[in-house]
Amino acid sequence: MLMKRGLKHLSRVNDVLLRRLRIERDITIFPEDIFLTSYPRSGNTWTRFLVGNLVHTEEAVTFLNVERLVPDMYKHSDHYLRNLPGPRILKSHEVFDPRYKKVIYIVRDPRDVAISQYHWEMKQRAVGDGVPIEDFLPAWIEGKVWDRLGNWGDHVTSWMSTRGDRDSFVILRYEDLIADPARELIKVAKLLGIEPTPERLARAAELSSADRMRQLEEKQGDKWVQTRYTRQDKPFVRKASSGGWKAVLPPQSVSAIEAAWGHIMISLGYQLSSEAASKASLVHQGS
């Protein structure tokens, strides 16, 4: 029986990693659970470190303990997750799920998400080094890279249109986290019922800095379940910055992204740069 359960779990994890599993909602969910939810490559892992270090003052989050402190729901069996002490804080990439009662939603400029996804696909060996980003982007914009999640616009809209005005839904913009992580963590602390003292906020931000995460990745990247079997010559923690798309994305790729989701981007405070700006502005004003 134990062997059968173990094989089932390994098969499930493999299916998620290879994207053969279309619906990943078969874990037990409790009312007090808190979900860190985002479209892939939007800063979820960094947020796991930030929130984990805010909550767990007795130990600092590393790549070796993050799966215990702020577990990834895709990497563990339901039995393991059920036996974690509550309230659980779980990483998720799911679109709107009515069972998620408390949600911390991370959103990032899709132009930067596209670049991050491109490099992650190369790290996983799904995209070769010789494939230019402009050839990768059309399928990504259509949602074919993560077909069960839809595209970036589908994902954001599914949460913002259903939970955007609730106190139990906290939205964190990646760019705001970069600008002032302590300020943004105050929102999280309120949701979690934690006293956001300056010392506690500063500790969480310092222990979750990009420099520290890079140092940890150098030592632990080949042991962490997320990166263990990926290319070790390409980092998981990259520049950890915003606006990189301006120097990387070809103009036609920028235009394609803005044409697809310009009105959503404007509603989230992202400034458009292409001809799509005027059309998207009109759509946003009429919504």
Buried (B, 14 or more C-beta within 10 A) or exposed (E): EEEEEEEEBEEBBEBBBEEEBEEBEEBEBEEEBBBBBBBBBBBBBBBBBBBBBBBBEEEBBBBEBBBBBBBBBBBBBBEBBBEBEEBBBBBBBBBBBEEBBBBBBBBBBBBBBBBBBBBBBBBBEBBEEEEEBBEBBEEBBEBEBBEBBBBBBBBBBBBBEBBEEEEEBBBBBBBBBBEEBBEBBEBBBEBBEBEBEEEBBEBBBBBBBBEBBBEBBEEBBEEBBBBEEBEBEBBBBBEBEBEBBEEBBEEEBBBBBBBBBBBBBBBBEBEBBBEBBEBBBEBBEEE
